[in-house]
Amino acid sequence: MMEKKIKKFALGVEYNGEYYHGWQCQKKHPSVQEEVEQCLSKIANHKVDVICAGRTDSGVHSIGQVIHFQTTSIRSTYAWTVGVNTYLSKNISITWVKEVPEYFNARYSAIRRTYRYIIYNSVCRSSILYKKSNHVYKKLNVLKMNSEAQHLLGEHDFSSFQALGCQSYSARRKITKINVYRINNLVMIDITANSFLYHMVRNIVGSLIQINSINQENIMKNLLKKKNRNYAGPTAPAKGLYLLYVQYPKCFNLPVFEDIFFKIKE
């Protein structure tokens, strides 16, 4: 009897993190991973385990999460996307599927990751974006925030923005792009790096918001030098954070990311 061939697939996953205690499976709380694995298993007709590009925290959203899984089942592209979506709740969607070589790994093959933080900056709150953004009612100085943010570019020790409980053996990370800009009442903060520390983006955002009330320059530069979390700003709420895009080498030929919400600033 001919042995069934094992195939590996990469999937794009979009989700509203409001209803989940993060990506990773947990015994007593709902997680995105658990729901995705259960629904993929129904389509595959066997237990499916997935690996993701980055484990998002409780309440964090995703537009461009990438996962991979292995299967011996032969299914159509339609089945792995629309079929899986019929089982998933409305808070999670599979957006694309692509067969990948055996050596592909959603986590370790990734070159860089981009997160976006959305701040609703207005005196009055938004009922539509209330749970999808961080409401800051005081007018933010976007030019100052963007200028200060540029001090974070390059490879540094980001201990000042590393949360307690982070299990990473090193606090060194490399930020390749960071931009702060405004679109009407929305202040967007896009950060791209090879990888991120636990709560790193939210701690950077909290510090960038805080500098609006400090009449100094080179604040973020000095925070980097401190290498001490106690000097940085508060952790920004999870509801404003989105895993926007995960980039891989071109050889994998994964779908090109298109920002359907806002254009990423170059």
C-alpha positions as CSV (number, residue, x, y, z in Angstrom):
1,M,0.0,0.0,0.0
2,M,1.4,3.4,-1.1
3,E,2.3,5.7,1.8
4,K,0.4,9.0,1.9
5,K,2.6,12.0,1.1
6,I,3.0,14.7,3.7
7,K,2.5,18.2,2.5
8,K,3.1,21.5,4.2
9,F,1.0,24.6,3.8
10,A,1.3,28.2,4.9
11,L,-1.9,30.1,5.8
12,G,-2.7,33.8,6.3
13,V,-4.8,34.4,9.4
14,E,-6.7,37.5,10.3
15,Y,-8.4,37.8,13.7
16,N,-10.1,40.1,16.2
17,G,-8.1,39.5,19.4
18,E,-10.8,41.1,21.6
19,Y,-12.4,37.7,22.4
20,Y,-9.2,35.7,22.9
21,H,-6.5,35.3,25.6
22,G,-3.8,35.6,23.0
23,W,-2.7,33.3,20.2
24,Q,-1.3,30.4,22.2
25,C,-3.4,27.5,23.5
26,Q,-4.4,27.8,27.2
27,K,-6.3,25.3,29.4
28,K,-9.0,27.6,30.8
29,H,-9.2,30.4,28.3
30,P,-10.1,30.6,24.6
31,S,-7.2,31.1,22.2
32,V,-6.9,31.8,18.5
33,Q,-4.5,28.8,18.0
34,E,-7.0,26.3,19.6
35,E,-9.9,27.4,17.4
36,V,-7.8,27.4,14.2
37,E,-6.4,23.9,14.9
38,Q,-9.8,22.5,15.7
39,C,-11.3,23.9,12.4
40,L,-8.3,22.8,10.3
41,S,-8.6,19.3,11.8
42,K,-12.2,19.1,10.7
43,I,-11.3,19.8,7.1
44,A,-8.2,17.6,7.2
45,N,-10.0,14.8,9.0
46,H,-7.1,14.3,11.3
47,K,-5.5,16.3,14.2
48,V,-3.7,19.4,12.9
49,D,-1.0,21.3,14.9
50,V,0.1,24.7,13.7
51,I,3.1,26.9,14.2
52,C,2.7,30.7,14.0
53,A,5.0,33.6,13.0
54,G,4.5,35.4,16.2
55,R,2.5,34.7,19.4
56,T,0.2,37.7,20.0
57,D,-0.9,38.6,23.5
58,S,-4.4,38.7,24.9
59,G,-6.5,41.4,23.1
60,V,-4.0,41.9,20.2
61,H,-5.4,41.7,16.7
62,S,-3.9,40.4,13.5
63,I,-4.2,41.3,9.8
64,G,-1.2,39.3,8.6
65,Q,-0.5,36.4,10.9
66,V,1.2,33.5,9.1
67,I,1.0,29.8,10.2
68,H,2.1,26.5,8.8
69,F,0.8,23.0,9.2
70,Q,1.4,19.5,7.8
71,T,-1.2,17.1,6.4
72,T,-1.6,14.0,4.3
73,S,-5.1,15.0,3.2
74,I,-5.7,16.2,-0.3
75,R,-7.9,19.2,-0.3
76,S,-8.5,22.2,-2.6
77,T,-7.5,25.8,-2.0
78,Y,-11.2,26.5,-1.5
79,A,-11.4,23.9,1.3
80,W,-8.4,25.2,3.2
81,T,-9.7,28.8,3.1
82,V,-13.5,29.1,2.6
83,G,-14.1,25.6,4.0
84,V,-12.1,26.3,7.2
85,N,-13.8,29.7,7.5
86,T,-17.2,28.1,7.6
87,Y,-16.2,26.4,10.9
88,L,-14.4,29.4,12.4
89,S,-16.2,32.0,14.4
90,K,-16.6,35.4,12.7
91,N,-13.7,36.7,14.7
92,I,-11.1,34.7,12.8
93,S,-10.6,34.3,9.0
94,I,-8.2,32.4,6.8
95,T,-7.2,34.8,4.1
96,W,-4.9,32.7,1.8
97,V,-3.2,29.3,1.6
98,K,0.0,28.3,-0.2
99,E,1.9,25.0,-0.4
100,V,5.4,25.5,0.9
101,P,8.6,23.3,0.9
102,E,9.3,21.0,3.9
103,Y,12.0,23.4,5.2
104,F,9.6,26.3,5.5
105,N,8.9,27.4,9.1
106,A,6.3,30.2,9.8
107,R,8.4,31.4,12.8
108,Y,12.0,30.7,11.9
109,S,11.8,31.5,8.1
110,A,10.4,35.0,8.8
111,I,12.8,37.8,8.0
112,R,11.0,40.6,9.7
113,R,7.6,41.5,11.3
114,T,5.6,44.7,11.2
115,Y,3.2,45.8,13.9
116,R,0.8,48.7,13.7
117,Y,-0.5,50.6,16.7
118,I,-3.7,52.7,16.2
119,I,-4.5,55.6,18.5
120,Y,-7.8,57.4,18.2
121,N,-6.7,61.0,19.0
122,S,-9.8,63.1,19.7
123,V,-11.5,64.8,22.7
124,C,-14.6,62.7,21.9
125,R,-14.4,58.9,21.9
126,S,-15.3,56.7,18.9
127,S,-18.0,54.1,19.4
128,I,-16.9,52.3,16.3
129,L,-13.2,52.2,17.1
130,Y,-13.6,52.0,20.9
131,K,-12.3,48.4,21.1
132,K,-10.0,48.5,18.1
133,S,-7.8,51.5,19.1
134,N,-6.4,53.3,22.1
135,H,-8.3,56.5,22.8
136,V,-6.0,59.4,23.7
137,Y,-8.0,62.6,24.1
138,K,-5.1,65.1,24.4
139,K,-3.7,66.4,21.1
140,L,-0.6,64.4,20.2
141,N,2.5,66.0,18.6
142,V,3.0,63.5,15.8
143,L,6.1,65.3,14.4
144,K,7.8,65.1,17.8
145,M,6.8,61.5,18.3
146,N,8.1,60.5,14.8
147,S,11.4,62.4,15.4
148,E,12.0,60.7,18.7
149,A,11.0,57.3,17.3
150,Q,13.9,57.4,14.8
151,H,16.4,57.0,17.7
152,L,15.2,53.4,17.9
153,L,16.3,52.5,14.4
154,G,19.1,49.9,14.2
155,E,20.2,47.1,16.5
156,H,20.1,48.0,20.2
157,D,19.5,46.5,23.6
158,F,15.8,47.2,24.2
159,S,15.8,46.2,27.9
160,S,14.0,49.5,28.6
161,F,11.0,48.3,26.6
162,Q,11.1,44.7,27.7
163,A,8.3,43.5,30.0
164,L,8.8,41.5,33.1
165,G,8.4,37.8,32.4
166,C,9.9,38.0,29.0
167,Q,11.7,34.7,28.4
168,S,14.1,35.9,25.7
169,Y,17.7,35.2,26.5
170,S,18.8,38.5,24.8
171,A,17.2,42.0,24.7
172,R,19.0,42.9,21.5
173,R,16.7,43.5,18.5
174,K,16.9,45.3,15.2
175,I,14.3,47.8,14.2
176,T,14.5,48.5,10.5
177,K,11.6,50.9,10.1
178,I,9.4,53.0,12.5
179,N,7.0,55.7,11.5
180,V,4.5,57.8,13.4
181,Y,1.9,59.6,11.3
182,R,-1.6,61.0,11.4
183,I,-4.7,60.3,9.3
184,N,-7.4,62.7,10.5
185,N,-8.1,61.6,14.1
186,L,-6.0,58.4,13.8
187,V,-2.4,58.4,14.9
188,M,-0.6,55.4,13.4
189,I,2.7,53.9,14.6
190,D,4.2,51.3,12.3
191,I,7.2,49.3,13.6
192,T,9.2,46.7,11.7
193,A,11.9,44.6,13.3
194,N,13.5,41.2,12.9
195,S,11.6,40.1,16.0
196,F,10.1,41.7,19.2
197,L,10.4,41.3,22.9
198,Y,7.4,40.6,25.1
199,H,5.3,43.8,25.2
200,M,8.1,45.7,23.3
201,V,5.8,47.5,20.8
202,R,3.2,48.5,23.5
203,N,6.0,49.8,25.8
204,I,7.5,51.8,23.0
205,V,4.1,53.2,22.1
206,G,3.4,54.1,25.8
207,S,6.7,56.0,25.9
208,L,6.0,57.8,22.6
209,I,2.7,59.0,24.0
210,Q,4.3,60.0,27.3
211,I,6.9,62.3,25.6
212,N,4.1,64.7,24.6
213,S,4.1,66.0,28.2
214,I,7.9,66.2,28.5
215,N,9.6,69.3,27.2
216,Q,12.9,67.7,26.3
217,E,14.7,66.2,23.3
218,N,16.4,62.8,22.7
219,I,14.1,61.2,25.2
220,M,13.9,57.8,23.4
221,K,17.6,57.8,22.9
222,N,18.2,58.3,26.6
223,L,15.6,55.6,27.5
224,L,17.6,53.1,25.3
225,K,20.8,54.0,27.2
226,K,19.1,53.4,30.6
227,K,18.4,49.7,29.8
228,N,15.9,49.7,32.6
229,R,12.1,49.2,32.1
230,N,11.4,51.5,35.1
231,Y,12.3,54.6,33.2
232,A,10.1,54.0,30.1
233,G,6.4,54.9,29.8
234,P,3.4,52.7,30.7
235,T,2.4,49.8,28.5
236,A,-0.2,50.9,26.0
237,P,-3.5,48.9,25.9
238,A,-3.5,45.7,23.7
239,K,-6.6,46.7,21.8
240,G,-4.7,49.2,19.6
241,L,-2.1,46.7,18.5
242,Y,-2.2,44.7,15.2
243,L,0.2,42.2,13.7
244,L,0.2,43.7,10.3
245,Y,2.7,41.8,8.1
246,V,5.3,39.0,8.3
247,Q,7.9,39.1,5.6
248,Y,9.6,36.0,4.2
249,P,12.3,35.3,1.6
250,K,11.0,35.7,-2.0
251,C,11.9,32.0,-2.7
252,F,8.7,30.9,-0.8
253,N,6.6,33.0,-3.2
254,L,4.0,33.8,-0.5
255,P,1.2,36.4,-1.3
256,V,2.4,40.0,-1.4
257,F,1.0,42.0,1.4
258,E,-1.5,44.7,0.5
259,D,-2.4,47.2,3.2
260,I,-6.2,47.4,2.7
261,F,-6.6,49.8,5.6
262,F,-3.8,52.3,5.4
263,K,-0.7,52.7,3.2
264,I,2.5,51.9,5.1
265,K,4.7,55.0,5.2
266,E,8.1,54.4,3.5
